[in-house]
């Protein structure tokens, strides 16, 4: 027997939603139809954050408690209005990845069971030069959102002194992300160097609160600034993306004023559409200006110590050994 379905119109395109009453978030009582409709209702803002970017999909076709599929290659069988873009991974292999241009792209992907969207920091026109510097503020055990918020405001001080504007959002968990549009004329390596230099400056100003230590055993109860989120093929969750967690939280764009007393638990798949209808996209100005990285690269060149890459990366030139400090000490004993 064919599965039940409905069809919804999204900006002149028809999207078929199969099994619309299937419960995707049992604790919140959210169905697949609600998930699809959510991405339509906040579509203008969600599309802006992902527009013409390669996007990886975090799918759970059986709902939030089902099997997770982290999909980089978009299905070959797709509507003719959906675009793809070729990206290259650190291994040298390539893939045809979703390139978001329409709100209907998001609705169609949600029907495939996509809950989380993970855009690359590049545009389809130039996939080798990022146009976004990503500041990922990640609480460690013993710290929480309130500590991430403190680090975010230190980061804002640094951005202000650099003459840059950053756009903050909740991660959908305990963290904070800050996006900074940059001119697309630096390589992934140079953007990552800039992120390292920026993170070191934040750490210098708040050493008891923030850390750039890659190895968890060295972080202590401090907030980690994950510079490696700027490496090739690393992604962070998109603005307005739902997260694959039981209460269906959302990565919520905020103003800096809102961040001062925001509670990430206030932003979920049910509350965000009403907020969006009332306030619109508070990050609507994000594409108005792109910044240069010259000063951050100067900072890095003053202290050109590289940091370890993620473990799935090939060994990179100038990279230190990927050995935990405690194990490295043990090997010398």
Buried (B, 14 or more C-beta within 10 A) or exposed (E): EEEEEEEBEBEEBEBBBEBBEBBBBEEBEBBBBBBBBBBBBBBBBBBBBBBBBBBBBBBBBEBBBEEBEEBBBBEEEBEEEBBBBEBEEBEEEEBBBBBBBBBBBBBBBBBBBBBBBBBBBBBBEEBEBBBBBBBBBBBBEEBBBEBBBBBBBBBBEBBEEBEBBBBBBBBBBBBBBBBBBBBBEBEBBBBBBBBBBBBBBBBEBBEEBBBBBBBEEEBEEBBBBBBBBBBBBBBBBBBBBBBBBEBBBBBBBBEBEBBEEBEBEEBBBBBBBEBBEEEEBBBEEBEEEBBBBEBBBEBBEEEEEBBBBBEEBEEBEEEEEBEBEEEEEEEEE
